[in-house]
């Protein structure tokens, strides 16, 4: 489930009035339940639509037929709440969130629920993928109030947006009780409720500490922070549910490169193997689901997200380079094949997600009856490997195709002999899950990196060509020319987000090193200059958006969620760009270090959610080799370096001519292709011997 937790009482003050409404909620639920059950929404053709019908988001449009007078998030909506002196309900979710849809159908489609909400509240629906900043601050509030958060996230707030109560999924009778009680308390004692909300907001702000820390720690001791938090038996982070947590795994890949660690390397391989052979990976059609509901990676929640799959392609491509296991390359390429087939749009770019539900049933597209598989001609070995039974290994005589690492070779064999394609053809006749056609800039930037990492792993120029085409399409369609920033979507022009800028800059830096066309690095520099100019700093960190809004809490992204923190990426980008532009932008190195310094103490507390900060710290702590290649055969030489595999400590630059990058200046030698291996801008003796240069970059 999408982090489903019972709504808990805010634990700051057990005497708060809001605690009373939660304690009394369950009592009132029984009073309302009998009547509520009979009040289903009318589904007649004449049914009116609410204001969400005019939104672009497929998630918001889904709620347009609700009898609730939903509004989209806007300054005008909050002003309306204040002018009418009404509490605000802020309900946050996204298109492929299974439990968001359940609550929409069972709770928000109910006419009694709608009557109470319409009479007493201003109700706001938020697509967290469109407004990650709003999601961030109310998720932080929920975590501080209850210790838990997730989606759907449902918040009751004062007219100016200060939270009073937060919870995730509610059954109808529970939600009725909560909204009825909150409305009653606000009607009876509004000033006391507002005072409670103000105290709570102050306490949440106090916990939002972004002050630069003098804390220093030896990165070599990171293993001591990770080991108590990881599942060495089945991989992943300890817990009853298992998420890929890709930024953390990428950080561990970098860490074990600089500080070899047998236990962590084995953990990485266990995690990679279990995710790819278990239920998280769609072995038939390719692509990863969002997470599994068990600790053994067997039973997935079936939505497929672009951001997960893009990052996992990069992870498995790098793992292939690091561990030389062809199974990892197979998983990366099959995932890319799935994305190209199912999530790439004809107009260009990749859509956001695929729903978990088809035929009104979760996972129906992916599950198998025993007889279906037998008729498809699968072997007994296949049945044993995927634990297929006549009664079903999941529910209601349904089987899911999850296995374990000892069958990796067989899985490769079945992929090569076409068995999975046969099953894919059978499955294609079923009703497919719906897709969210929303195209988000930052998520597509992750796809650029996925293409680049597969190019580095395979040497296939087609992947590099795809990366360049996607980059060009993104710059052509998502550049806000007035601000010279990347807009989040084609329709979202009034606000820009830090993570989109940071992800694209990161992709452009890596595209330059793969393609050695200086235009990509120039674009990265331009976006960096415009990002620094347009995004405000708060205690050394950058705001989530380029627009100031009067919110109860500043939206400052520091934690990795499913996507790396925008501030962590910006720190990494600044440090990398300072390697190229150390003459005219040497201050970027110090700025990157300043951003990093704000999080040193928090890395110690939350290492599993600071993966990108850790990667940034490792880059700063281990000055890279700067490899400068100038001459007619610069591409051939660069390709030889790429064949050397996983090297996070290499920064590659070069070209036919010296270009504008300072470290390439005065490096050309007529008639030769020269290679300079440098560190901290101090170069070893140049050579035109590739093998010699590679050896110099490994000293």
N, C-alpha and C positions, 0 to 999 in steps of 0.2 A: 504494500500500500504506500501511497505518497506521504510517508511520515505521518501516518494517522495516529494521533494521540488524543486521549480524552482531554477536552478543554480543562485546564487547571486554573486555580485561583492565583491571581497575582500575589506573590509572596512577600511583597515589600511591607505590608501593613495589614495584619489580620483583622484590624478593626475597620478597615475601609468599607464604605457602603457598597462598593462594587462586589466585595466578597459576599455580602449578604445576598445580592441578586443571584450569584452563582449557587450559593447554598440553597436558596429557595427555588432555583430553577427547576430542579427535578420534581419538586412537589407540584408546581404549577403545570408541569408537563402532563401529568395524569388528568388534570382537570380539562386541559385543552385537547387531549389526544383523540378522544372519541369523536368530537365534532370535526377535528382537523382531518381525520381519515376520510371523511366523506366529501371533502371540499377539493376535488381535483380540478385542475385547470381545464377550461373549455378548449377544444381543439377545432372549433368550427372555422370555416373558410373566412368568416367575417372578422376573425380575431384581429385586434389592433396590435401594432408593433410599437415598442418603446424607442427611445432615442438611440439605442445601440444599432438600429437598422442602418444608420448613416456612417458607421465606423468601417474601417478597412479590415480590422482584425477578425479572422474567422472565429476566434474564441469569443469575442464580444458579440459578434453577429449571432452566435448560437443562443445567446441570452436575449436577443431582440424580441422573441416571441413570449418571453416570460410575462406574466401579469404584473410583475414588479416594475415600477417606474425607474428602471436603471438609468444612470447617467455615466458618461465617460469621465475620467479624471480631468479636471480643468480648474483654473482659478475661478471661473464663473460659477462652477458647481459648488465650490467651497463658500463663495460669497453668498450664494443662495441659501446654504445651510445656516450661515450666520445671520442673514437678514430674517429668516423664518425661525431662528433659534431652535433648530432641530439637531438631534444627534445624527451622526453620520455612520453608515455601515460601509466599510471598505472591504470588498471581497475580491481577492487576488487569485488568479489561476492562469492556466495556459491550455492551448488547444488539445494536446495529447495527454493531458492529466486525467487519468481514469476516474479518480474519486471526485474531481471537479464536475465531471459529467454526471456522476451518480447523484451528487447533491443538487445539480441543476434539475435533473428529472424528478427527484423525489421530494425536494424541499422548495426550490425556487420556482417550481411550476405549480405550486399549491396556492389556491386563491385566498385561503385564510392567512397564510404567511404573507402573501402580497398585500392584503388589506392592512395588516398591522404595520408592515414596513412602509407602505405608501402614506399612511396616516401620520406616522410618528418619526420617520427618518428621511434623510436624503441618502439614497442608496447608490453607491459608486462601484462599478465593475472595472477592474484593472487587468490587462493582459501583461503579466510580468515580463514577457519577452519584448514588449513594446516599451515598458517603463520599468526597467530593472532598478532604477533609483528609488521609486516608490516602494517596490517590493523589498529593497534592502532595508529601508528604515523601519517598516512595519514588521519585517522578519526579526530585526534586531529587538524591537519592542516585545514581540512575542517570546523571544528567547529570554529576555530579561524578566518578563512577567511570569512565564510558566516553565522555562527551561527547555521548551520544545517549539518547533516551527515546522512548516511544510505547506503543501498545497492540496486542496484549496485553503487559503489563509483568510479567515474572517475576523475582522476587527470592528469593534464598536468604539467610536471616537466622539469627542466633543465637537461642536460646530466648527472650530478652527483646526480640527484634525489631530488633537492630542488623544492618544489611545487610552481607553478605559478597560478594555477587555479584549482578549485575543484567543482564538481557538482555530482548529483546522476543520476537519469534516464533522458535520453535525447531522444526525438523523432529524427528521422533521419535528418530532415532538420536543426534542431537546432545544432545537433552534427557536421554536415557538416560545418555549419557556424563557429562554435567554432574552429575546427581543421584547417580550411583554414586560418582564421584570425590569430591564434597563430603562424602558420607556417610563414605567411607573416611578422609578426612583428619580429620574431626571425631572419629571413633572412636579414631584413633591418637593424635592430639595436640589434645584439646579445649581445653586452657588456652591454647595458642599461638593457636589459631583465635579464641578469645574476645578475646585481647589484640589481635590484628590488627583485629578488628571494632571494638573500643573506640578504637583509634588512628584508624581510618577515620571513625568517628562524630565524634570530636573535630575532625578536619580538616574534615568537612562543616559542623559547627557554626561553625567559625572563618570559613568562607566566607559564612555567613549573617549578613551585617552589616547591621543595620537602624538603626545610629546616625544621629542627625540630622546633616546635613551643612551646613557653612557655604558650600558651593558655590553660586555664583550664576552664571547665564548669561542672556544676552539672548535672549528667546524669538524675536526677529526672525531669529536665526541658525539656527533649526531646519531650514530648508531645506538647510543645509550638512550636517546630520546625516542627513537623509532621502535626499538625492539619490544617494549612493553605494550605497544599499541597495535602490533600486527599479528595476524594469524599465520603462523609458520606452517601449520598443517594444511590449510586449504587456500592460503593466500588472501590478500586484501586486508582491510582494516578490521579489527575485531568488532563484531556486532552481529545481531540477528539478521540484518539485511546487508547485502554486499553491493556497493557501488564501485565502479572502476577507479574513481579518484585519480584520474590520469595525471594531473599536475604533480601529485605526490610521487607517483611511480617514475615520472620523468626526472624528478629531482633525485630520486634514489639511483637512477641510471647514471646521472652525472656524478653523484657522490662516490659510487663504487668505482667509477673510472679514476678519480683522483685518489681515493682511499680504498683500495681493494678490500673487500669484506666477504668472506665465504658465506656467512649466514645470510647477509642481505642479498647477495647474488642468487643464492638458492631460493630465497623468498620471492625474488623477482621472477625467476623461472617458474616457480610453483604458481604464482599469481597469473602469469601469462598463459600457462598451460591450462589452468582451471577455468579461466575466463573463456578461453577459446574452445575447449572441449566440452564445457558444461552448458547449462541452459542459457547463459548470458549471450552466447553467439548463435545466430541463426545458421546452422550448418547447411541447410538446404539452399536458402536464398542469399546468404551473406548478410553482414551487418550485425551490430550489437544492439541488444535491447538496453533500456536505461539502467536497470538494476535487477537483482534477484531478491526474492522475499525470504530467502533462507541463507544460512551461512556457508553452504556447500556449493554455491553457484549453480543450483539446479533449476529452481522454479522462477522464471523471470516475470517482471512486469513488462508487458509486451510493446510499449511505445518505443519507437526508434527516433533518436534525436541526431540532428546533423552535427552538433558540437561534440557529442560523445564519439561518433564514428570518425569524424575528421581527426580528432586527437588520438584515437586508438590506432588509426592507420600510421600516424607518426610514431607512436610508441612501438608498434610491432615492427615497423621498418627499421627503427633504431636498434630494437632488440635483435633483429636478424644480423645487423652489422656487428653488434656486441658479442652475441652468443653463437653466431654462425649456424643457427638452427633453421633449416629451410621451411619448417612448419610455420614459423613466425612470418616469413615472407608470404607464404600462401594465404595466411589469414589477412594480412595487410592488403594484398592484391584482390582477394575475394571481396573484402569490404569495399574497396574502391570500385570494383565492378558493380556491386549492389548500389552504391551511391550514384554512379553514372547512369545506371538503368532506371532507378526508381525515384531519385531525388533531384536529378538535374533537370532543369526546365529548358524547353526549346528556345526560349528567348535569351537564355544565358543565366548563369548562377544556379544555386541550389536552394531548394525549399527547406523549411525549418524542421518538420517532424512528420512522422506517420503515427496515426492513432493506434491504441492497443485493441480497439473494439472493431469487430465486423459482425454483421448479422445480429447486432445488439448483444454480443457476447464477447467478453474479454478473451483474447487469445484464440478465437475460433479459427482464424486463418492459418495458424501455425500448428495446431494439435492434430493428432492422427488416431484413427481407430486401428486396432490390431489387424483387422481384415484388409483394410486399405493397404497397409504396408505389405502384407503377404501377397495380395494380388499384384502389387508392384514388383514382386519377385525378389525382395530383399532376402539375404541369407540368414541362417541362424546366427552366424557371427555378428551380423548387423543387429539382430534382435537382442543378443546378449550385450553387445557394446553399448547400446542405447537403452538398456533396461526396459524393453518393451514387454508388456504383459497383456493378456486378454482382458483383464479388468481395468487396465490403465495405470500408468505410473503417476498420474496427476489427479484427475477427478472425473467422475461420470464416464468411466471407460475410455478416457482420452489419454493419449500418450504424448509426452514432449520428448524431443530428441536431445537428451543430455547424456553425456558420457564422462570419461575421465582420462587423464593423460596417458595411461598405458595403451590407449587405442589411437594415439597420434598417427602412427604409420598407416593404420587401416583407414583413418579418416582421409589422409592424403591419397591413398589408393582409390577409395570410393569417389573422391573428387576427380581424379585423373581418368577413371574408367567411365565416367558419365552418370553414375548412379544418382548423385545429388541433382544433376540436371533433369533426370527422369522424374524424380520426386517433385522438383520445381515445376515441371510441366503439368503434373497432376494437380498440384496445389494452385496453379494459376487459374484453374477453372472455378475456384471458390470466389466468393465475394471478397474483394480486397478491403483492407482498412482505409479509412479516409485519410487525406493528407492536408496539412496546413501549408498552403502555398505562399505564406509570408516568407520573403527573402530578407535576411538580416546581414548587414555588411560584415560585422565582426566574425560571424560564423562562417561566412564565405572566405574570409581571410585565413581562418583555420584550415579551410580546404586548400588554399594556395600552399600552405606549409605541408599539408599531407601529400600533395603532388610532388613537391620538392624533395621530401624525405624518401618517397618511393623512387624518384629519379636517382638520388644519391645511393640508394640501396641496390638498384638494378642497373643503372647506367642507361636506361631506356629514355631516349630523347622525347618520346611521346608524352611522358609525364611532365617533363620540363616545358614542352609546348603547351600543354594543358594549363600549367601554372601561369604561364605568360598570358594566355588568352583570358583566363579568369581574372587576372589582375587588370588587364586592359578593360574588360567589361565592367568591373567594379568601379574603376576610376571614371569611366565614361558615364555610368548610370547613377552613382551614389555620391559624387562630389558636389557638395553645396558650394557653388561658385562664389556666392557673396561672402561666405565665411572661410572658404578654402579648407573646409573640414569634411570628413566623411559623415554623411547622414546615415542614420541607422537603417532606414528602409527607403524605398522609392517615394513613399508618401509622407514620411515623417521628416519634414524639412525645418521645423521651427526649433528643434532641439538636437544637440549632438551629445554623444556619450563617450566617456573616456575609454571604455574598453574597446569600442570600435576603432578609435584612432590607434590605440596601443597595439591591438592585434594586427592591424594593417601595417603599421611601421615595422613590427617584428617580422611579418611575412616579407616585406620589401627588402629588409636587410638580408634575409636568407635567400631571397630570389636573386639578389645581386651576386652573392657568393656562389650560387649555382650557375648563373648565366653569364656573369662578368660583363654585363651591360650597365654602364654607369648611370643610365637614366633611372634605374630602379633605386639606386642609393640616393640620387638627387631627390626623388619623390619622397623617400623616407625622411630626408633632411627637411624638406618643405613641410611635411605633415607634423614633424616634431616642433619646428618653429611655431607653426600655427596653433598647435595644441598647448604649448607653453604660454602662448599669448592669450588664449581664449578661456582656459580653465583656471579658476581661482585656486590658490593654495591655502590650506588650513593646517597650521603646525607642521609644515614640511610636506604634506600630502595634497594630492589634487582631488578636486570635487568630481563627483560622478558625471555631472553635466556642465555644459557651458552656459547655463542659465540659472540665475539665482531665484529660488522659490522660497516662499515663507513657510517652511516646513518645521515641525517640532524638533527635528533632528537633522543634522547635516548628513547627506549621503556621501560617504567617503569609502570607496571600496578598498579593503585591505586583505580580506580572506579570499582564498581560492574557493569557489563553489564548484560547479562542474566545469567552469571556465577559469583560467588564471586571473588573479586580481589585476585590474587595470593599472593600479599604482605599481605593483610588482613588475609588470611588464614594462611600464614606462621607465622604471629604474634600470632594468636590463637593457632596454633600447638605448638609453642615454650612455650607459657604459660602453655598449658596442659601437655606437656612432662616434664616440670619442676616440675609438681606435682608428677610425678612418679620417676624422676631421679634427685632429688634435691641435692644429694651428689656429683655426678660426673658431672652434667650439670646444676648446679644452675645458671650459667651465661646465660642460655637460657631464664630465666625469665626476666632478665634485657634487653636482646636483644629483646624479644617480646615487652617489654614496650617502648624501643627506637623506634621500628617500629611504634607502636601505637602513640607515641608522634608526629611523623611527620604529622599525619592526624587530630589532635585534632581541629585545626582551620577549616579545610575543612569539617569536620563533621557538623559544625555549618552552613556552606554554602550549603552543598549538602546532607542532611540527607537521602533522598530517594535513593541515589546512593552510600551510605556508609553503607549499611546494615551489611556486614560482619565486618567492623571496629566497628560498634556499638555493635555487639555481642561480639567481642573481648574485647571492653572496659567494657561491663557489666560483663564479666567473670573476668577481672582484678579488677573491683571495688567491686565485691561480692565474696570474697574467698569461694571456694566450700567446701562442706563436703567431706572429703576423707574417703571412706568406705572400710575398709580392712577386708577381710573374709578369714580365714585359717582353713582348716579341711576337713574331708571326705565329708561333706554335703555342701561344698562351693557353688556348682551350685544351689542346691535347695534354699539356702538362697538368692543367687543373684536374682533368679527368683521371689522371694517374694518382693524384692525391686523394681524390674521392674514393678510389678503389681500396684505399687503406682502411676504410670502415669508419667506425664510430670514434670521432675525435672532437669532443666539445671544446677542446683547447686550441683549435685551429681557427684563425680568421683569415680567409683567403680573399685576395684582391688581385686585379691584373687587367691586361688588355694589350691590344696591338701596339698602342702608343701609351705614353705616360699618363695622359688624362689629367683630371683635376684633384685626384686624391694625393695628399701630401707625401705619403710614404712611397708613391710610385715615381715621384719627381727624380730626375737625374738617374734613372735606373736603366734606360734603354742603351743597348750596345748594338751597333749596326751589324746586321747579318746573323745575330744570335737571339735566342730566347733565354733570358737570364732569370734566375730564381734567387730571391733574397729571403732568407729565413731570419726573422727579427723577433725580439722580445723587448717590450718597453721602448720601442722605436730604435733600439740598437741592433744593427744587423750583423750577422756573421758574414764571412767572406762569401761573395756571390758565386754561383755555379750554374752551368748549363746542363749539368748531369742530374736527371730527375731522381734517380735512386739515391744519389748523394744528398740531395735536398730533402728527400723524405727522411733519411736517417738523421739529418740535422734537426728536423722538426719533431724527433722522438727522443732527443737527448734529455 
